Amino acid sequence: MHLPLESCPRTSLPQHHVDHFRNEPTVDITLADGTAAIAVTRQCDVRTVLSDNRFSRAQFHVSTDDGGADLPLALVTSDPPTHTRRRQAVQGWFTKRRAEKARPLISRVADQLLDDLLAAGPPADIFTQFCQPFPNLVHMTLLGLDTADLPLLAPWITVAWSAGHDPPDEVTKANRHLHDYFETRVNRSRSQMTAGGLIDALVQDESSNRLTHGEIVMLAMGLLMSGAETTASHLALSLIEVLQQPGLVNSLRRYPEQIPSTVEELLRWIWFGGTIGGTAGCPHIATADVTLRDRLISQGEIVVPILDVANRDLDVFPNADEFCPQRSPNPHVGFGHGRHQCIGMAFARLELQVGLHTVLSRLSGLTLVTASEIDWRTQKFTRGVSSLPVTWHGGGQ
């Protein structure tokens, strides 16, 4: 079995992939560079790999053939105690309470984008005109960046997110531009002592030696790229899934209180990984001998937790191969688990809920132009689309 899995034009993990991994709890696989590894797919084993100190992310060195696209991932690619120090410096900004406090901002951004979409009229590419700018504008505001810079940053972020899609020199150039932009912003914060967002707060806290200058630049860059890009992609894939589920759009419009549970099921159901480095599974190195199920994982072996398959674990989810919008309980690992659980998940949840509600409530008769016209992205760190043509026949407030 080879990873990453071949790309397919669909939102959910193909059943033949699920069935293959279900045959045995640990599977010998080959990574893209030919390296041998072991995939684990049962949810309990995935949670072990993601939380047990005997598995290290930092010791797995990602190939830099794509121009160092993993450069800003200060949290994803580090282990304790470095990871602990970095995460503690920013986690207070991403609590559920902070996210709820930001709800008016999130709703305002969504409504403004829908105002523009309605003013232009159908048809429209809802990915580039709503799904992509929506979380980016929210996260830029939280970081204290000038939202007018989004047209400058967006093309760089798209290229920097490459996992083989763009030429390595272009990826290197995009990462350099992004790094220079954030370096300039951090330096301005230091010289002007402003107080407009997370970057300013981290600079002011630098005297406590919690983060170095370089770490602040890297964290700010990574929080925008990984947070906004993944949310934008997931929102687009969620819209595709919802629009293709008979009767679901009308149900969510009539009963918007069902949107949170639908979002949770979308987080379980959507095939979001597809590439090593995405949420499908970051490779870990076993730092000691570990037994998973009946298999001994020897020190030094590479282990890849496949989160997408863990979200279809028959021991955890009744009717695991069915999309059930009101599933409860829903202990998915869509945001990961353990110390590397997505730090921005409270904001991501709220953005997905608000984004879905805003689109469905304000675009009457919303439909895909044609499923065949969806421009599916390939060779990126996460699956998604480059465009999503839709039409509608009316709008509301």
N, C-alpha and C positions, 0 to 999 in steps of 0.2 A: 504494500500500500504506500502510495506517495502523497506527501503533503507539500504545498497546499493542494486541496481538492480542486478538481477542474471546475471552472466557473460555469454556472447554469443560469439562464434568464428566468429566475424565480425568486420568491421571497423566503420560502422555507427550505430547510435542508432536504435534498432529494431522499426519498424513502430508501433507495438502494444503498446510500451511504449509511443511513441509520441502521439498516439491517446488517450490513457488513460489520460494523463496529459492535453490534449486539451479540455477535457470535461468540465473542470472548472478551473478558474485561480488560485485558491488556493486549495490544496489537503491535507487532513489529512493523515499523514504518521507515521510510526513507525521506529525509528532508530534501528541499530543492537543490542543495549543493552536494547531494549524494551521501550526506552523513546519516548513519544509522541512529535510530531513536526508538523509544517505546511510547505509544499513545495509551492514555488511560481515559476511559469514557464513563464509568459508573460514577454517579454523583458523589458518593462518599469518598471514593478514591481521588476524584478531582479536588474536592475540598481539602483532602490531606495534602496533596501536592502544593496547593495554593497557600496553605497555612503552616505547614511543618517546617521547622528550621533546618531539617535535613535536606531540603531542596532549595537550591540557590538560583535566582535569576541573574545575579550579577556575574556569576562565573560562566554563563553562556555568552559567548562573544558573537554578536550578530555580524554577518558579512557587511562590509562597507561598499559593496559593488554599486549600491544605489546612491552613492554620494554622501553617506553618513546621515541618512534620514532619521536614524534613531538618536541623533545628537541631543535633542531637547527632552528626552524622556527621563527626567531626573528621578521620578518616582517609580516608573515601570521597570527600569533596569537596575535598580539598586536593592541591596539587602540591609537589614539592621546591622549596626546601629545608624548607619548613614541614612537609610530610608526612614527610620523612625524620627530622626532629627528634622529631616526635610518635611515630612508629612505633618509633624506637630506644628511646624511654623505656619502652615497654611490651612490646616483642617478647621480651625475656628470660623473661617470664612465660608465654609461649605456645609454647614449644619442644616438640618431640616427647618429649624427656626429661621435661619438667615434666608433660606429659599422662600419660605412663606412670606417673609417681610418683603422680598423682591417681587412678589406676585403682581403688584400694580405695574411695575416696570416691565415685566415679562408680557403682561396682557397689553400694555400700551404699544410695545414694539410689534406684537403680532397684529394688532388692529391697524396700525399705521401701514404695515406692509399689505394687509388686505384692502385698505382704502386705495392704495396705489394699484393693486391688481384689479379691483373693480372699476376704477377710473379708466384703465386701459382697455378693459373688456376682454371677453374670450375670443379665441382660445389663448392659452398662456402656458409657459413652462413654469409650473409651480415649484420645481426644484430651485431653479436659479432666481426666481422672483419671490419665493417665500421660505422654503425649507432651508436653503443655504444661508441667506442673510439673517434669518431670525435668531438662531442661537449665537451666531457670530456677533451680532449687535449687542445682545444681552451680555455675553462674556466680555466684550470689549469695554462696556460700561462698568462692569464689576471690577475689571483690572485697572480702570482709570485711563483707558486709551481714547483717543479721538475717534468717534465712530465714522467721521468723514474719511478716515484712512482705509475703510474696508475695501473699496475698489482697488487700492494699492496692495493690500495684504492678501486678498482672496486668491489671485492667481499664483502667488508664491506658495501659499498653503496647499493648494491643489497639487502643485508639482512636488512639493516637499513630502507629500503623503504617498508618493510613488513607491511601489515595491516591484519595480521592473517595467513600469509603464512608460516612464520618461527616461531619456538618456542620462547617464550618471552625471555628466558635467552640468546638465540643466538642474538636476536635483541639488548638486553641490552649490550652484549659484543661488537657487531659491532659498536654501538654508542659510547661506551667507547673508542674503538680503534681509531675511527675517531676524537673524541674530543681530545684524547692525541696527535694525529698526528698534529692537528691544533694548539693545545696549544704549542707544541714544535716549530712549525713554527713561531708563533707569538713571542715567547720568543727569538728565534734566530734573528728575525727582530729587536727586541728591543736592543739586546746586540751588534749586528753587524752594525746596522744602514744602512742596505742595501736599495736599491731603485729599486726593480725589478717588482713591481706590486701593486695591490690594497691592499694587506695585509700590505706591507711596508708603503704605503701612509696613511693607517688608523692608524698605530702605530705612525707615525710621527705627525699625527694630533691629537693624544690623549691628548696632552697638552692643547688643546682648550676645553677639557671636553665634546666633542660631543659624544664620545663613551667610555665606560669602557673597561678594558682588557677582561672581560668575554663576553661583547657584540661583540668585534672584533672577538674573537674565534667563537662565535655562528653564527655571520653573515657570516664569511668566509666559515664555514662548510655548512651552509644552502644555500649559493649562489652556491656552487659547486653541492651539492646534488640535490636541487630543479631545478636549471637551466639546468644542463647537463642531468640529468636523464629524465626530461620531454621532452626535445628536442630530445634526442635519441629515446624515445618511439614514439613520434609523427612522426619522420622521417621514422621509420620502418612502422608504420601504413599508412603513406602517400604513401610509395612505394607500399604497398599491394594494396591500392585503385587505384593508377595510373596504375599499371600493369593489373588490372582487368577491366579497362575502355576501351572499344574497340576504337582503333585508337588514344588514347590520347598520348601514348608514342611517336608515330611517329610525331604527331602534335607538341609536346614540343621539340623534337629534331630539327624539321624543323624551328620552330618559338620559340626560347628560350626566346624571350621577353614576351611570355605568362606565363612564370613560376611564376612571382610574383603574378598575379591574381589567378593562380591555387593554390598557397600556401595559399592565403587568403580563398579560398573556402574550402581547406582541413582543415584549422583551424575552419571553421564553421561546416563542415560536420563530421569530425572524432569524434567518441564517445570516449572521452578521460578520463572521470571521472570514473564512476563505483564504487567509494568508497568514503565514507565521509572522507574529508581531501584532496581529489583530486579536480580537477577543476570542477567536477560535482556539487560541492556546499559545501562550508564550513558553518557549522551551526552558526547562529547568535542568540544572545539573545536580545529581544526587551527591551529597557531600559525605554520605555514610551508606552502609548497606541498609536497605529498607525493604520489608516485605509488604507488597500490596496484593490482596487476595491470596493466591497461592504462588505468586511469582516473587522471586528475590530480585530486587533492583540493586545492582552492584554500585559501589561508590564510583563516581565518574561517568556513569551512564546518563544519557539525555532522556528526559521524560517530558512529554507534551500532554497537558490536560486539555481534552477536547470539550470545551464548554457547550458548544452547540448540541453535541450528542448527549451530554449530561442532562441537558434540558429536555431530553426525550426519554429519560430513564423510566422504565416501566415499574420499577420498585418504588418510585417517588410520585409519579404522576398517573392517575387513572386515565385511561384513554389518551395516552401520551402522544399518539400520532394524529390526534384531532385538535383543531383550533377551537378552544372553548372560551369565549370572551369573558364569561362570568366565573371562571375557574377559581375555586377557593377551597383550601389554601393553595398558594402558588409559590413554593420555595425555589424559584429558579435561580440560576447563577448568571443571569444576564449581565450583572455588574461585577462579576467575579466573586471572590470570597477571601476572607482573611485580611492580612495586612495590605494586600494589593487590591482590595475591593475599591471600585471606582470612587475617588474622593468627591467627585462632583455629582454623585447619583441623585441627591435630593433635588438639585437644580435640573438635572436631565429629566427626571420623572415629571417635574412640574412643567418644564418646557414642552415635553411630549404631550402632556394632558392639555395644556393651554393651546398648543399648536393645533392639535387634532380638533378640539372643541371650536376654535376660531374658524378654521377652514370649513368644517361641516355645518356650522350654524350660519355662516355668512355666504356660502356659495350654494345656492339651490340647484338641484339637478346636476351636481358635480359628477363627472364621469371621465374616465381615461379616453383620450382621443382614439387611440387603438393600442392595445398591449404590445403590438409589434413595433411601435414607434418609440418605446422606452429605450433610452440609450444606457445600457448597463455598463457600469465601470468594471474594468478588469485590471489586474496587477496593481492594486492599491492595498494599503494596509488594512482597510476594511471594505466590505462589499457595499455597493450602493449604485446610484445612477448619476449620470452626467446631465441628463435632462429628463423631464417628466411632463409631457404634453397633456393638458386637461382642458375640458370645456365645461360650461355651465349655462343655465338659462335665466338665472336671476340672482340678485344679491340682497342681503339684509344688513341690518345694523347689529 
